[in-house]
Each structure stands twice: as C-alpha cells, then as structure tokens.
Amino acid sequence: MRTHLSRLTPNQALGLGALILGLGALLIGNPSGGATATIDARELARIVQTEVDHVKPVELADWIIKGKADFRLIDLRSTEDYAAYHIPGAENVEPTSLMDYGLQRNEKIILYSDGGIHSAQAWFLLKTAGYRGSYILLGGLEGWKDEVLFPHLPASPSREEMATFEQSREVSTFFGGTPRTGTASDQPSATQALPKPEMPSSPAARAAAGPPTRKKKEGC
C-alpha cells in the first residue's frame, strides 16, 4: 500500500485525498455546522480530472506582479513554516481554523501547503460548505519554488525553452529567487536560501517612484 501511494502523481493524490474526505463527510456531516454534506461524486471526479480547481504557480505569480486583489491566498502550514517563508500576500490559516477564519463564500480563495494533500483536504471542506470559488495551488509551495523562485534551464535548451526561461528569469528575480542554468543535476538544495517573506513592489509602483535620488556631495 505504501509503495502504491508513493507513486501517486500530485493530481492522483489530490483525488485520493478528496475521495477520503468525501466519504468522511458523508459519515460525519457537514463541517460548517449543517447536519449533512451534499456531495456530487461525478462533479468531484470531473473537477479532479480536469484540474479546473487548480491555479498554476506562474499564473499566481503573474497575478501578484500585476497587483490583482480579487483573490485571497491561504497558507495552510504551521506558523513556524509560514514565518520562515511564505508566498507574498499569503495569510496563514491552519486547517483546523479554516472554517472559523471569516472567509466569504463569494471570494476567490487559493489554498496551498507544502504538497497537495492538506490543500485537497481544505479545498474539500470549503466545497462542502458552499465556497464555490476555492482553488488549489498546483504543486503547493514546492511547485512555487520549482517554477517561480528557482526555474531551471535544460542543458541543451531549444529556442522555445530559452525564451520561456528568459521570462521565468524575470519573474524569479522579481520574487527574490535564483534562476538555475546548467545540467539537470543543478537542483535547489534543501538548505537553499529562500527570499525574505515580504511583498515585493510591483513594476508600476517602482515606475511611479522614479529612479533613486542621489545624495548630494557636501563640501566644495
């Protein structure tokens, strides 16, 4: 059993996590306080299969860079992990506090954790409680690191891969990351320094501020 679970893709893990929680919700009722939870198994399977409930890391990065404010980003990890690093603009809410956090049912809510299981669990809880605009960050924080903070250029890139990497380099720099070039073994280590968990200024804000002023020389 452990061997089979270790071979699951992120999307399969999401489906398994949602299925388990779905069965649990049918047995114990709606976590939002109602007597029962209504679950459309076919709709759930469709959502998991088509990944319409997912937001890609590069898509989220683009929203942040453009200063979009029509979504709420929820970090489901511990307060210690959140303090060490979190995606800019994220709010720290542990899963046990999610239903009492004051989220609105008409909001777009993006959930992420280290991987996918906790996000899938939180996503399912919100879905059963009527939060239709809930989504999962594809790959979680690890996906954010791989695609946004530390994008990798293959050893012998094609012209298309090179163009894509140049775009990724700009995004990585914006968020304080480090683009990686070279061989496939050039992977971010577990101890690789992460940028400070703060919101970077948008390009529009930097342009409005103008170039930095030079300090006048004193004396003659």
PECORUR-V732245 format. One line per field, one symbol per residue. ss: DSSP state (H for helix, E for strand, L for the rest). A space follows every 50 residues. Layout:
BEGIN
ss = ???
END
This chain:
BEGIN
ss = LHHHHHLLLHHHHHHHHHHHHHHHHHHHLLLLLLLLLLLLHHHHHHHHHH LLLEELHHHHHHHHHLLLLLLEEEELLLHHHHHHLLLLLLEELLHHHHHH LLLLLLLLEEEELLLLHHHHHHHHHHHHLLLLLEEEELLHHHHHHHHHHL LEELLLLLHHHHHHHHHHHHHHHHLLLLLEELLLLLLLLLLLLLLLLLLL LLHHHHHHHLLLLLLLLLLL
END
